């Protein structure tokens, strides 16, 4: 795997089936925090207002939707501005073939309330090429998530979900 550059991310987001929508081609600053295309990542925004109390966690969702190609995967990582306030996004994995809205798992490890407004930058997405397109693109229980923070879904032995 190799990490994608800004120009590779841009090409994948400006094609016939954008990998990320809406896509902002340049770094944009909102209330002192940036979102959009960076040197080798993309900073996404939260899709709703959130108040995160000290020592508490919450699910959130991104403003952006994803349509991952079969040869690209990604990782959700913290934005340093929030990390310096002791808020972390659980560093989760986005599989090749995933389509839908991201649910983020956030935790406030600090001692102060953190208020985040809809559209505010929330975390970074780091994209990687696979050595070849996967023969098993993601098509499971979180496929096609809508713009909401979705809780866990558990699989039954017959492939249905609880």
C-alpha positions as CSV (number, residue, x, y, z in Angstrom):
1,X,0.0,0.0,0.0
2,X,1.1,3.5,-0.7
3,X,-0.5,6.7,0.5
4,X,-2.3,8.8,-2.1
5,X,-1.1,12.3,-2.9
6,X,-3.3,15.4,-3.3
7,X,-3.3,15.0,-7.0
8,X,-4.3,11.3,-6.9
9,X,-7.1,12.1,-4.4
10,X,-8.3,14.9,-6.7
11,X,-8.4,12.6,-9.8
12,X,-10.5,10.1,-7.9
13,X,-12.9,12.8,-6.6
14,X,-13.4,14.6,-9.9
15,X,-14.1,11.5,-12.0
16,X,-17.4,10.1,-13.3
17,X,-18.0,8.4,-9.9
18,X,-16.5,10.7,-7.3
19,X,-14.8,8.9,-4.4
20,X,-15.9,11.7,-2.1
21,X,-18.9,14.1,-2.3
22,X,-19.1,17.0,-1.8
23,X,-15.4,17.4,-2.7
24,X,-13.5,20.6,-1.8
25,X,-10.3,20.9,-4.0
26,X,-8.4,23.1,-1.7
27,X,-7.7,23.7,2.0
28,X,-10.6,25.8,3.4
29,X,-10.5,27.3,6.9
30,X,-13.6,27.5,9.2
31,X,-13.3,29.0,12.7
32,X,-9.5,28.4,12.7
33,X,-9.7,24.7,11.5
34,X,-9.2,23.5,7.9
35,X,-11.1,21.0,5.8
36,X,-10.8,19.9,2.2
37,X,-7.8,18.5,0.2
38,X,-4.4,18.6,2.0
39,X,-1.0,17.4,0.8
40,X,-1.8,13.7,1.3
41,X,-5.2,13.5,3.0
42,X,-8.6,14.9,3.1
43,X,-10.2,16.7,6.1
44,X,-13.9,15.9,6.4
45,X,-16.6,17.8,8.2
46,X,-19.2,16.8,10.8
47,X,-22.8,16.6,9.4
48,X,-24.6,17.9,12.5
49,X,-24.1,19.9,15.7
50,X,-22.6,18.0,18.6
51,X,-21.9,18.8,22.2
52,X,-19.3,16.4,23.7
53,X,-19.0,16.4,27.4
54,X,-15.8,15.5,29.3
55,X,-15.1,11.8,29.6
56,X,-18.0,11.0,27.3
57,X,-18.2,9.5,23.8
58,X,-20.6,10.0,20.9
59,X,-21.4,8.8,17.4
60,X,-21.3,11.4,14.7
61,X,-21.5,11.4,10.9
62,X,-19.7,13.2,8.1
63,X,-21.1,15.7,5.8
64,X,-19.3,13.9,3.0
65,X,-20.4,10.6,1.4
66,X,-17.9,8.0,0.2
67,X,-17.8,5.8,-2.9
68,X,-14.6,3.9,-2.5
69,X,-13.0,2.3,-5.6
70,X,-12.1,-1.4,-5.5
71,X,-8.4,-0.4,-5.4
72,X,-8.4,2.2,-2.6
73,X,-8.8,1.9,1.2
74,X,-8.6,4.7,3.8
75,X,-8.1,5.3,7.5
76,X,-9.9,7.8,9.7
77,X,-7.4,9.7,11.8
78,X,-7.5,12.6,14.3
79,X,-7.2,16.2,13.4
80,X,-4.4,17.7,15.5
81,X,-6.5,20.7,16.6
82,X,-9.0,18.4,18.3
83,X,-6.3,16.0,19.6
84,X,-4.7,19.0,21.4
85,X,-8.1,19.5,23.1
86,X,-8.0,15.7,24.1
87,X,-10.8,14.7,21.6
88,X,-10.1,11.7,19.5
89,X,-11.9,10.0,16.6
90,X,-11.5,6.2,16.9
91,X,-9.1,5.5,14.0
92,X,-11.2,3.2,11.9
93,X,-10.8,1.7,8.5
94,X,-12.7,2.3,5.3
95,X,-12.7,-0.7,3.0
96,X,-12.4,-0.8,-0.7
97,X,-15.9,-0.8,-2.2
98,X,-17.6,1.0,0.7
99,X,-20.4,3.3,-0.3
100,X,-22.2,5.7,2.0
101,X,-21.8,8.1,4.8
102,X,-19.2,7.6,7.5
103,X,-20.2,7.2,11.2
104,X,-17.5,8.5,13.4
105,X,-16.8,7.3,17.0
106,X,-15.7,10.4,19.0
107,X,-14.5,10.6,22.6
108,X,-13.7,13.6,24.8
109,X,-10.8,12.6,27.0
110,X,-10.4,16.1,28.4
111,X,-12.0,18.1,31.1
112,X,-13.9,20.7,29.0
113,X,-17.1,20.5,27.0
114,X,-16.4,20.5,23.2
115,X,-19.1,22.1,21.0
116,X,-18.9,21.3,17.3
117,X,-21.2,22.9,14.7
118,X,-22.4,21.2,11.6
119,X,-19.9,21.7,8.7
120,X,-17.0,22.1,11.1
121,X,-13.8,20.1,10.2
122,X,-13.8,17.0,12.4
123,X,-11.1,14.4,11.3
124,X,-8.7,13.4,8.5
125,X,-9.0,10.6,5.9
126,X,-5.8,9.1,4.7
127,X,-6.2,7.1,1.4
128,X,-4.0,4.2,0.2
129,X,-3.7,2.3,-3.1
130,X,-4.1,-1.5,-2.9
131,X,-1.5,-3.5,-4.9
132,X,-4.4,-4.5,-7.2
133,X,-8.2,-4.1,-7.1
134,X,-9.7,-6.4,-4.4
135,X,-11.7,-9.4,-5.6
136,X,-13.9,-8.9,-2.4
137,X,-15.1,-5.3,-2.3
138,X,-17.0,-4.3,0.8
139,X,-20.7,-5.2,0.7
140,X,-21.8,-5.7,4.3
141,X,-23.9,-4.3,7.1
142,X,-22.8,-0.7,6.9
143,X,-23.0,-0.4,3.1
144,X,-25.2,2.6,2.0
145,X,-25.4,4.3,5.4
146,X,-27.4,7.5,5.2
147,X,-26.6,10.9,6.8
148,X,-27.1,9.8,10.4
149,X,-24.9,8.4,13.1
150,X,-25.6,4.7,12.9
151,X,-25.0,2.4,15.9
152,X,-23.5,-1.1,15.8
153,X,-25.2,-3.8,13.7
154,X,-24.6,-7.4,14.6
155,X,-24.6,-10.2,12.1
156,X,-26.6,-13.4,12.5
157,X,-25.2,-16.7,11.3
158,X,-27.5,-16.6,8.2
159,X,-26.0,-13.3,7.1
160,X,-28.9,-11.1,8.3
161,X,-28.4,-8.3,10.8
162,X,-29.9,-7.6,14.2
